[in-house]
Amino acid sequence: MSMALIDLARKFLDGSLSGKSFTKKFFEMWRSEGASGLLKKDDDNLGACLRLMFGMADCFTDGPKDNDGEINEVELKQEVRELLKKYKYI
Protein backbone atom coordinates (compact mmCIF):
# COMPACT_ATOMS: atom_id res chain seq x y z
CA MET A 1 0.00 0.00 0.00
CA SER A 2 1.00 3.58 -0.47
CA MET A 3 0.97 4.45 3.20
CA ALA A 4 4.62 5.38 2.67
CA LEU A 5 3.36 8.48 0.83
CA ILE A 6 1.12 9.32 3.79
CA ASP A 7 4.10 8.86 6.13
CA LEU A 8 6.12 11.17 3.90
CA ALA A 9 3.38 13.80 4.19
CA ARG A 10 3.42 13.45 7.98
CA LYS A 11 7.18 14.10 7.98
CA PHE A 12 6.56 17.23 5.94
CA LEU A 13 3.95 18.39 8.43
CA ASP A 14 6.18 17.80 11.45
CA GLY A 15 8.96 19.87 9.89
CA SER A 16 11.31 17.00 9.08
CA LEU A 17 11.12 17.87 5.36
CA SER A 18 10.97 21.15 3.46
CA GLY A 19 8.31 21.67 0.82
CA LYS A 20 10.92 21.21 -1.89
CA SER A 21 12.18 17.93 -0.40
CA PHE A 22 8.64 16.67 0.22
CA THR A 23 7.47 17.29 -3.34
CA LYS A 24 10.65 15.83 -4.86
CA LYS A 25 10.39 12.65 -2.79
CA PHE A 26 6.62 12.45 -3.28
CA PHE A 27 6.96 12.42 -7.07
CA GLU A 28 9.86 9.93 -6.94
CA MET A 29 7.84 7.56 -4.75
CA TRP A 30 4.68 8.09 -6.84
CA ARG A 31 6.52 7.10 -10.02
CA SER A 32 8.13 4.11 -8.34
CA GLU A 33 4.87 2.85 -6.82
CA GLY A 34 3.04 3.48 -10.08
CA ALA A 35 5.61 1.52 -12.08
CA SER A 36 5.54 -1.38 -9.62
CA GLY A 37 1.74 -1.51 -9.53
CA LEU A 38 1.45 -0.61 -5.83
CA LEU A 39 -0.72 2.45 -6.48
CA LYS A 40 -3.36 0.26 -8.14
CA LYS A 41 -3.67 -1.80 -4.96
CA ASP A 42 -4.70 1.16 -2.78
CA ASP A 43 -8.19 1.23 -1.35
CA ASP A 44 -10.49 3.94 -2.72
CA ASN A 45 -10.03 6.24 0.30
CA LEU A 46 -6.24 6.18 0.15
CA GLY A 47 -6.20 6.49 -3.63
CA ALA A 48 -8.46 9.55 -3.56
CA CYS A 49 -6.34 11.20 -0.86
CA LEU A 50 -3.10 10.58 -2.76
CA ARG A 51 -4.50 11.85 -6.06
CA LEU A 52 -5.49 15.11 -4.37
CA MET A 53 -2.09 15.32 -2.69
CA PHE A 54 -0.43 14.83 -6.09
CA GLY A 55 -2.29 17.90 -7.37
CA MET A 56 -1.23 19.93 -4.35
CA ALA A 57 2.40 18.90 -4.76
CA ASP A 58 2.21 19.76 -8.46
CA CYS A 59 1.05 23.31 -7.60
CA PHE A 60 3.95 23.88 -5.18
CA THR A 61 6.59 26.44 -6.02
CA ASP A 62 9.76 27.01 -4.03
CA GLY A 63 10.22 30.47 -5.50
CA PRO A 64 8.00 33.44 -6.23
CA LYS A 65 4.51 32.62 -7.46
CA ASP A 66 4.16 33.17 -11.19
CA ASN A 67 0.41 32.55 -11.29
CA ASP A 68 -2.60 32.15 -9.01
CA GLY A 69 -2.53 28.36 -9.22
CA GLU A 70 0.81 28.05 -7.46
CA ILE A 71 1.14 27.57 -3.71
CA ASN A 72 4.07 28.19 -1.40
CA GLU A 73 5.34 25.97 1.41
CA VAL A 74 3.04 27.44 4.07
CA GLU A 75 0.00 26.95 1.84
CA LEU A 76 1.09 23.44 0.85
CA LYS A 77 1.51 22.46 4.49
CA GLN A 78 -1.92 23.84 5.36
CA GLU A 79 -3.59 22.02 2.45
CA VAL A 80 -1.83 18.72 3.15
CA ARG A 81 -2.78 18.95 6.84
CA GLU A 82 -6.44 19.58 5.98
CA LEU A 83 -6.39 16.71 3.46
CA LEU A 84 -4.92 14.22 5.93
CA LYS A 85 -7.48 15.27 8.55
CA LYS A 86 -10.34 14.90 6.06
CA TYR A 87 -9.25 11.37 5.18
CA LYS A 88 -8.47 10.56 8.84
CA TYR A 89 -4.75 9.95 8.41
CA ILE A 90 -3.96 12.40 11.23
Backbone as numpy.savetxt, mean C-alpha at the origin, in Angstrom:
# Nx Ny Nz CAx CAy CAz Cx Cy Cz
-0.73 -16.12 1.13 -1.57 -14.94 1.13 -0.69 -13.69 1.13
-1.29 -12.62 0.79 -0.57 -11.36 0.66 -0.58 -10.53 1.94
-0.65 -11.22 3.06 -0.60 -10.49 4.33 0.75 -9.79 4.49
1.75 -10.22 3.75 3.05 -9.56 3.81 2.92 -8.11 3.35
2.02 -7.84 2.41 1.79 -6.46 1.96 1.10 -5.65 3.05
0.20 -6.28 3.80 -0.45 -5.61 4.93 0.59 -5.32 6.00
1.47 -6.29 6.28 2.53 -6.08 7.26 3.46 -4.94 6.83
3.74 -4.86 5.55 4.55 -3.76 5.03 3.86 -2.42 5.29
2.57 -2.36 5.07 1.81 -1.13 5.32 1.85 -0.77 6.80
1.77 -1.75 7.67 1.85 -1.48 9.12 3.21 -0.89 9.48
4.26 -1.39 8.86 5.61 -0.84 9.11 5.69 0.61 8.65
5.05 0.91 7.55 4.99 2.29 7.07 4.26 3.16 8.09
3.16 2.67 8.61 2.38 3.45 9.57 3.11 3.66 10.88
3.92 2.69 11.31 4.61 2.87 12.59 5.92 3.65 12.44
6.21 4.10 11.23 7.39 4.94 11.02 8.65 4.18 10.68
8.55 2.86 10.55 9.74 2.06 10.21 10.18 2.26 8.76
9.25 2.71 7.91 9.55 2.94 6.49 9.09 4.32 6.08
9.84 4.95 5.20 9.40 6.21 4.60 8.37 5.90 3.51
7.69 6.92 3.04 6.74 6.73 1.95 7.42 6.20 0.70
8.60 6.71 0.43 9.35 6.27 -0.75 9.73 4.80 -0.64
10.24 4.40 0.52 10.61 3.00 0.73 9.39 2.09 0.70
8.30 2.53 1.34 7.07 1.74 1.35 6.57 1.48 -0.06
6.46 2.54 -0.87 5.90 2.35 -2.21 6.83 1.50 -3.08
8.13 1.70 -2.95 9.08 0.90 -3.73 8.94 -0.58 -3.38
8.94 -0.89 -2.09 8.82 -2.28 -1.66 7.44 -2.85 -1.97
6.40 -2.02 -1.84 5.05 -2.48 -2.15 4.97 -2.96 -3.59
5.46 -2.14 -4.52 5.39 -2.52 -5.94 6.27 -3.73 -6.25
7.43 -3.83 -5.61 8.29 -5.01 -5.81 7.57 -6.28 -5.35
6.97 -6.21 -4.16 6.27 -7.37 -3.61 5.02 -7.69 -4.44
4.32 -6.65 -4.89 3.11 -6.84 -5.70 3.46 -7.62 -6.98
4.53 -7.16 -7.66 4.95 -7.83 -8.89 5.35 -9.29 -8.61
6.10 -9.48 -7.55 6.56 -10.83 -7.21 5.38 -11.75 -6.88
4.46 -11.27 -6.06 3.30 -12.08 -5.69 2.37 -12.29 -6.88
2.29 -11.30 -7.75 1.47 -11.45 -8.95 2.06 -12.50 -9.88
3.37 -12.46 -10.06 4.04 -13.41 -10.95 3.97 -14.84 -10.41
4.00 -14.97 -9.09 3.97 -16.31 -8.49 2.55 -16.86 -8.33
1.56 -16.01 -8.54 0.17 -16.44 -8.40 -0.41 -16.25 -7.01
0.37 -15.74 -6.07 -0.12 -15.55 -4.70 -1.28 -14.56 -4.63
-1.23 -13.49 -5.42 -2.29 -12.49 -5.35 -3.65 -13.08 -5.71
-3.66 -14.05 -6.59 -4.93 -14.68 -7.01 -5.55 -15.52 -5.91
-4.75 -15.88 -4.92 -5.24 -16.74 -3.83 -5.84 -15.94 -2.68
-5.76 -14.61 -2.73 -6.27 -13.78 -1.65 -7.79 -13.86 -1.57
-8.31 -13.78 -0.34 -9.76 -13.70 -0.22 -10.22 -12.34 -0.74
-11.52 -12.21 -0.97 -12.06 -10.99 -1.59 -11.75 -9.75 -0.78
-11.84 -9.84 0.55 -11.60 -8.70 1.43 -10.16 -8.20 1.30
-9.22 -9.12 1.39 -7.81 -8.76 1.28 -7.49 -8.23 -0.11
-8.01 -8.88 -1.13 -7.77 -8.44 -2.50 -8.27 -7.03 -2.75
-9.47 -6.73 -2.25 -10.03 -5.38 -2.43 -9.17 -4.35 -1.72
-8.75 -4.66 -0.50 -7.91 -3.74 0.27 -6.59 -3.47 -0.46
-5.96 -4.52 -0.96 -4.67 -4.36 -1.63 -4.79 -3.62 -2.96
-5.88 -3.83 -3.67 -6.07 -3.08 -4.93 -6.21 -1.59 -4.65
-6.93 -1.24 -3.60 -7.06 0.17 -3.23 -5.72 0.74 -2.78
-4.97 -0.06 -2.02 -3.66 0.39 -1.55 -2.71 0.59 -2.73
-2.81 -0.26 -3.75 -2.00 -0.11 -4.96 -2.25 1.27 -5.57
-3.51 1.65 -5.68 -3.86 2.96 -6.24 -3.29 4.10 -5.42
-3.35 3.96 -4.10 -2.80 4.99 -3.22 -1.29 5.11 -3.42
-0.62 3.97 -3.45 0.83 3.97 -3.63 1.21 4.57 -4.99
0.39 4.30 -5.99 0.64 4.82 -7.33 0.50 6.35 -7.38
-0.31 6.91 -6.50 -0.52 8.37 -6.47 0.54 9.09 -5.64
1.38 8.34 -4.93 2.38 8.94 -4.05 3.47 9.65 -4.84
3.86 10.81 -4.35 5.02 11.51 -4.88 5.92 11.91 -3.72
7.21 11.72 -3.92 8.19 12.08 -2.90 8.63 13.53 -3.04
8.26 14.15 -4.12 8.65 15.54 -4.37 7.43 16.43 -4.39
7.57 17.59 -5.01 6.43 18.50 -5.10 5.32 17.89 -5.95
4.10 18.19 -5.58 2.94 17.68 -6.33 2.84 18.41 -7.66
2.75 17.65 -8.73 2.59 18.24 -10.06 1.14 18.32 -10.49
0.27 17.53 -9.84 -1.16 17.61 -10.16 -1.98 17.23 -8.94
-3.28 17.44 -9.02 -4.17 17.22 -7.88 -4.29 15.75 -7.49
-3.96 14.84 -8.38 -4.10 13.42 -8.09 -2.96 12.85 -7.26
-1.91 13.61 -7.09 -0.76 13.12 -6.33 -0.96 13.36 -4.84
-0.37 12.48 -4.03 -0.43 12.63 -2.58 0.98 12.55 -2.01
1.19 13.27 -0.92 2.50 13.26 -0.27 2.52 12.18 0.82
3.61 12.09 1.55 3.77 11.03 2.55 2.74 11.13 3.66
2.46 12.32 4.13 1.47 12.50 5.20 0.10 12.03 4.73
-0.27 12.41 3.52 -1.57 12.01 2.97 -1.63 10.50 2.72
-0.53 9.94 2.22 -0.48 8.50 1.98 -0.66 7.75 3.30
0.04 8.19 4.32 -0.06 7.52 5.62 -1.48 7.59 6.15
-2.11 8.74 6.02 -3.49 8.90 6.49 -4.43 7.97 5.72
-4.28 7.93 4.41 -5.16 7.09 3.58 -4.94 5.60 3.84
-3.69 5.19 4.00 -3.40 3.78 4.28 -3.96 3.41 5.65
-3.81 4.28 6.63 -4.35 4.01 7.97 -5.86 3.83 7.91
-6.56 4.74 7.23 -8.01 4.64 7.11 -8.42 3.36 6.38
-7.67 2.99 5.35 -7.96 1.78 4.59 -7.81 0.53 5.47
-6.71 0.45 6.21 -6.49 -0.72 7.06 -7.53 -0.80 8.17
-7.97 0.33 8.67 -9.05 0.33 9.68 -10.35 -0.16 9.05
-10.67 0.34 7.88 -11.91 -0.04 7.19 -11.98 -1.54 6.97
-10.85 -2.13 6.58 -10.82 -3.57 6.31 -10.41 -4.40 7.53
-10.31 -3.72 8.68 -10.04 -4.37 9.97 -8.68 -5.09 10.04
-7.68 -4.46 9.44 -6.32 -4.98 9.54 -5.52 -4.24 10.62
-6.10 -3.19 11.18 -5.53 -2.54 12.36 -6.68 -2.16 13.27
